[in-house]
Amino acid sequence: MSPLPPPARLIHERKDWVPLLLALLACVALMLPLQWLTPMHSDDYAYTHKGISWAATWHHYTSWSGRLVADFLSSAVLAPRSHAFAASINTLAFVALIVLLWWLPRFKLSTAASFTSAFTVSARPWMAVRAYVLLFLLYWLGNPALGEVNFWIVGSANYVWTNVLHLLFLGLFLREALETKPTPPAGPGWSTRSTLTLLLAPIAGCTNENTSLSTLLLMVLVCLYVIVRDGVRWRAWHGKLVVYGLGFALGTAALLLAPGNAVRRRIFIKWNKLGWDDRVLLHFTERVPLALHHLGLLLLTALVLLLIAQRVRTAPARQQGALSWLFMLAAVVSLSVMVASPVLPQRSLAGTQMYLLLAISALLFSWEAQGREDGVMRPLRQGLNVFTATLALVFALSYGLMLRAYHQVSQQNAVRQQLIHEGMARGDVYIFIPKYHWLPLLRDEAEHFTEFFNDEMMSWYEGTWAAIRQFDVSGPYSTVEEARAMLTPAQGSAQQALEAWGRDIRKRPR
């Protein structure tokens, strides 16, 4: 049994991990209130209805979507019908995503067939925390669909939870392929990490279309680099990388070749009439420039850090710089392959955003690996501190406005629920509820959740045969009386006519 470390070593290790742990707890504390205030909406009702049985999963796969992982996870989290449970899972997934973006590039790349001692970074703990905080701020402020991706259970299942699995697999794969090892492996050597990587491969491949294709290309490039690095000689442990790639490719094939994708594509009639030349022209002249505009903060940050990295000429900086270019390439591919998609909503840029943040994370880590303060690094780090502080101030404004707006929406949801339950008690055939009214946000187009209204599934969820309809409002409301007072005379007359018709229907003999 190994002796306990001396108190001095315990204190030193505590200084390393306590600041980062505090940053994680702060992230949880910021996210949980917003998740708690977010009501069920949009497709949350439909995926609760779908369930997690094999029959339901197969029917959805063959009639609508190939995203087996996302569709199953969303229904599984919604199945208990517990808002607290769903909010907690969504909060933990968000924190896990930022942690994995921070963790993924933090390993030593092996640049030769010979193996050297494992890499240890002697960086100050606050530098690692600063990198984590900066990634969090960039994710928040640079996210073109923050509300739809993070404050919507089905949206999170498609673009947060799946990216968590994707990043975990990618991080393990890169370590298996590129990490410096203490001794050269004699054979494949299936360790616990290797087994976990293999198990995650098909799951990660079946997460999201553009990220799966981009990562598959990235894996091919990494495998080619490893073979060249090792003298273009096949080694036994190279077989593991091929097995990982095959597992990932199988998951990607299951995602892309799903029968439901073909069924869903029929909806886009105008798109189907376009030739490939028109599709390419539309994508790269209209959709891509708009996407780059939405990702402007991340693109600018990544490019500036890449330019600065040219002045840092140490081996770790060059290696992490090469890795960042690889992630930038994956970002370009993830956006380019969407040429085959009929639509390019802002939430579908989550994969491109993920790769840009990975590139930024790798560059930040290369700075930490310097471990020195010279004439070049000192002003660069001071500038990075100023940039982080500026983003923190903007985030404070964004978060404050979101907290106020989401609290107001939560109150409005209580009014909507009251109207639904009163209508059910009366036996109404039609139940009218007010739409949500959003208070101003820093980025109105990005920070509110999706406003798609599925009346049929909402009626099913509430347990009523009545048709639930929404009416427009001109301002915020916190009581039923305030909401009804916003009805225009025409809306009021139409609502009364439908209610009278419903009462007449109930009186007719059956």
N, C-alpha and C positions, 0 to 999 in steps of 0.2 A: 504494500500500500504506500503510495507516494506521500511524502510529508506535506503538511499544509504550507501554503506560501506564507512568507513573513508578512506582518501587518503593513509594512511599507509597500509591498507589491499589491496587496489588496486595495490600499488607498489609491495607488496609481491606476489600477484597472478600473476602480470605481469612477475616477475622474474621466476615464475614457468613455464609459457607457452611460453614465448618469445624464450628461447634457443631451445626448441623443434620445434617451428615454423620455426626458422632459419635453423634448420637441414632439415626440410621438403623442404623448398625452395631451399636449396643447392642440394638436391636430384633431384628436378625437373630441376634445371639448368644443372646438369650433364647429365641427361637422354635425355632431349629434343633435343640437337644437334645431338646425335647419331640416334635418331628416325627420325629426319628430313633428315638425310643423307642416310637412308636405303631406297632403291628403292622397288617397288613392285616386287615380285618374287614368284616362286614356285606355291603353291596352291592359292595364293591371287587372281589370275585371275579366277580360277575355282569357287571360292566361291563368287566372284563378279557376275559371270555368273549364279550361282545357284539362287540368289535372296532370298527374305524373304516371298514370297507368301505361303499360306497354302499348295497348290499343290506341290510346289518345296520342301518345308520342309518335307512333308509326303513321297514324292518320295525318297528323300535322306535318310530318316529314314528307309525305307523299302528295300533300295537297297545298302546301303553303311555303315552307322554309326548310332549308338544309341545316340550319344552325341548331343541331341537336343539343349541344352543350348549353347554349344560352337559353333555348326554349325550355329545356328541362329544369335548369336552375331557377329561372324566373317562376315557373309554376310551383317548384318545390318550396321556395321561400314564401310565396303567397298562399300556399295551401293551408297553413295553420290559421289564417285570417287574424293574425296578430300584428297590429301596427308597430308595437314596440319591438317585436322580433325582426320585422322587415327593416325598420329604421336602424337597428343595431347592426344587422348584417351589412347594410349599405354603407354605414359608417366605417366598419372594419375593412370592407373591401376598398374603400377610398384610401384609407391609411396604408393598407397593404400595397396598393398601386404605387403610391409615392415612395414607400420604402424600397420596393423592387426597382423602381427607376434609379434610386440612389445606389442600391447595392449591386446591380447587374455588372457594371464595368469595373468593379473594384477587385481586380485580380491581376497577377503578374503574367504577362504574355511571354511564352517561350519562343525565342527567335531562332533557335537552332535545334538540331537533332540531339545534341547533348543536353543533359538535364542538370540544373544547378539547384542550389538551396532555395527553399520556399521564400516567397517575397513577404516582407514585413514593412508596412508603412509607418514611419515615425512622424506622423503628422499631429498637429495640435488638435485636441478634441473639438475646439470651437470651429475649426475649419470644416470638419465633417458635418457639424450641425449647420453651419452656414450653407453648405452645399445642399443639404436636405431642405432647409427653409427656402432657398432660392428656387429649387425644383418645385416645391409646393406653390410658391407665388407665381411662377411662370405657368404652371398647370392651370391655376385658377384664372389668372388674368389673360392668358393666351388661349383659353379654351373657347372655340367658336360656338359651342352648344353646351355650356356648363350646366344649365338647368335640365335639359333633356337627357344628358348623359349621366348625371350624378344624382338628380333629385326626381327620379322616375324609376321604379323598380324594374320594369321591363327594359328601359333604356340602359340602366346600369348593368343588367344581366348581359346585354349585348355588347357593351363597350367598356365596362369597368371590370366586372367579375371575370369575363373571358380574357381580358388583357392581363389580369393578375396571373391566370394560369399560363398564358402565353409568355409573359416575362419570366416566370419561374422556370419554365422549360428552357427558354432561350439562354438564361443565365447559367443553368446547369450544363447545357450543351456546350456553350463557349468555354466553360471551365474544363469540361471533359476534353475538348479539342485543343485548347490554346494555353491552358494554365501551366506554368512552370511546375514540374514535378521533382521531388527530391531525388528519385532514382528512375531510370528508364523502365517502363513496364515490360515484363517478359512475355505477357500474353494479354488477352482481352481484359482479364481482371474485373469481374462484375462486382463492384463494391455496392454499398447501400446507395450512394449517389448515382451510380450507373443504373441501378434498378429503377430508382425513382425517375430518372431521366427517360428511360424506356417506357415506363407506365404513362408518363405525361405526354409523350410524343404524339400519339393519335388524338388525344384530347385537345392538345394545343393546336393541332392541325385542323380541327373541326370547329374553331372558334369564330373566325370572321374572315370573309373572302379576301379582302385586300391585304390584311396583315399576314394571313397564311401564305399567300403567294409570295409576298415580299420576303418573309422569313425563310421560305423554301429556297429561294434564290440565294439568300445570305448564307444558308447552310452549305449549299453547293460550293460557293466561293471559299468558305472557310475550309471545307474538306480538300479542295484543290490546293489551297495554301499550305495545309498541313502536309500533304503528300510531297509538294515541292520542297518544303522546309526540311523534310526528313530524307532528302536526297533522291527523290523520285523512286523510292524503294517501298514496296508494300510491306507493312508491318502488321503483326497480328492484331494490335489494338486499333488499327484503322477500321477493322471490321465492325467495331462497335459504332463508329460514326455512321457507317453505311446503314446499320440496323436502325439507328435513331432516325436517319433520313427517311428510310422506308416507312417506319411507323408514322412519322409526321405526314408523309405524302399520302398514306392511306386515309388519315383523318381529313386531309385537304380534299381528296377525291370524294369522300363521303359528303363533304360540305358542298362542293361545286356541282356534283352530278346528281344531286337529290331531285327526284321527280317533281317535288313541290316547286322548285325554282322555275321549271318550264311552265307549270300551271300559273304561277304568279306573274310570269312575264307576259302572259296574254292580256293582262289588264292594260298594259301600256301600248295602246293601239297605234298612236302616232309614232312612238319610238320604233315599233316593229316595222313601220313602213319606210323608215330611213335606211339608206344604204350605209355601208361601213365608212365610205368616204365622208358622208355627211356627219356620221357619229363622231369620227375622229376630229373633224373640223369644229363641231359644236363643243366637244370636250376640251380641246386644247386652246381654243380661242375665246371661249366664254366661261366654261365651268372652272377650268384650272386657274385662270387669273383671279377669279372671285375667291377661290379657295386659298390662294396665296395671300390675298388681302386679309382674309380671316385669320391666317396663321402668321401675320406679319411680325408680331412681337417675338415669337419663337424663332422665325427665320433670321431676323436681324440679330438676335442674341447669339444664335449658333454661328453665324458668319463672322461676327465680331470676335468671338472667342477663337474661332479657327484662325483668323488673321493674327491674333495675339499669340496663339500657340506657335506660330512660326518663329517667334523670338525666343522661345524656350526650347533649347536644343539638346536637352538631356535625353537619354535613352527612354525612360518612362514616358516622357512627354511625347516623343515621336511615336511610341507604340500606341499610346492612348489616342493620339491624333489620327493614326491609321484606323483605329477602331471607330472613331467618331465619323470619319469619312465613309466607312462601311454602313453605319447607321443612317447617314445622310442619303446614301444611295438607296437604302431600303425605303426611306421616306419618299423619294422620288418615284420609286416603283409602285409603292402603295397608292400614290395619287394617280399614276399613269394607268394602272390596270382598271381603274374605275371607268375607263372609256367603254367598257362592256356593260356598264350599269345604266339602266334607263333614267335613273335620278342620282343626284349627288347632294343629299341633304347635309347640313352643317355637322350633324352628329356623326356622319360617316367619315369625317376627317379625324376621328379619334385615333385611328391607327397611325396616320401620318404624324399627328401630334406626339404620339408615343415615341416614334423613332427620332424625332427632332429633340425631344427631351433626353433620350438616351445619348445622343451625340453631345448635348450640353453636359450631361452627367459625366461622360468620359473625359471631356476637356477639364471640368472642374477637378476631377480626381487626379489628372496629370499635374495640376498645380499643387495639390496637396502632397503629391509624391516628391515634390522638389525638396521640401523640408528645409529651405533656406530663405533668408531675406537679404537679397542683394539689390544693387541699383536698378535692376530690371524688374524684379518681382515685387518690390515694395510698392511702387506707384500703381502697378496693375492690381494688386490686392486691395489697395486703398480705393481704387476706382470701383472694384467689384463690391466693396462694402457700401459705397455710396449708392450704387445701382440697386443693391438689395434693400437698403433702407428706403429708397424712393418707391420701389415696388410695394414695400410693406405699408407705406402711407396710402397708396392707391388701393391696396387690398382692404385696408381698414375702412375706407369709404365704401367700397363695393360690398363688403360683408355687412356693414351697418345698414345700408339700404336694403340688402336682401333679407336681413333678419326682420326688419320692419315690414317689408312687403309680404314675406311668407307668414308672419304672424297675422297680418290682416287677412290673408287668404285662408288661414286656418279658422279664423272667426267666421269668415264667409261660408266655409264648408259646414260649420255647425248649423248655420241658418239653412243651408240647402238640405241637410239631413233632417232638420225639424220639419221642413215643408214636405219632404218625402214621407215621413212617418205620419204626419197629419193627413196627408192625402190617402195613404194606405188605410188609416183608421176609418176614414169616411167611405172608403171603397171607390175612390175616384178612378175613372177610366184613363184620364189624362192628369198628370202631375206636372206642374210648371215650377221650375227652379231658376233662380237668377244665374247668369254667367259670373265667372270670377272677374273682379276688377283689380287690376294690378297698380300698385303705387309705383312711382318712378324708380327705376333701377339705373345703375351706372351704365350697363350695357343691356338695354331692353331686349335686343334681338337674341341675346345669348343666355341671360341669367334666369329667365322664367321657365317653368316646365312646359311640356307640350300641352296645347289646348284642344287636341283632338277629343271629341265627345262621342262615346259609344253608348247610346241610349239603351239599346237592346240588352247589352251585357250588364249595364248598371241596374236595369230593372231585374234581371235575373239575380244579381248579387244581393239586391235589397229584398228579394223574395216577393215581388209583386208582378202581376200581369199588366199593370197600368203602364202606359207609354209615358216616359219621362222626357219632357221637353225643356229646353233652355230659353230664356228671354234676355234681351240686352239690358244692360244697366248703364247709367251715366256716371256713376261714382261708387265709392266704397259703401258697404253696408254692414251692420253688425246685428240687426234684428230683422225679423220677418216683415214688420211694418215698414222699415226703411227700404227694403227690397221692393215690396209691392208698390210703394209710392213712386217708384221710378218707371212704372209701366206707362207707356203712352196711351192716350184714349183708344187708339186703334188696337194696340196690343191687349188692352183690358177688355175691349169688346170681343175680340177674337177668343181670348181665353175664357170669358164667360159663356160664349156660344158653344165652345167645345165641352166645357163642364156641364152645361145644360143638356147637350147631346148625350154625354156620358150618363147622366142621371136618367134620361129617357131610355137609353139602351138597357140599363139595369132593371127598369120597371117592366119591360116587355116580357111576356110569358115565354118560357123556353120549352 
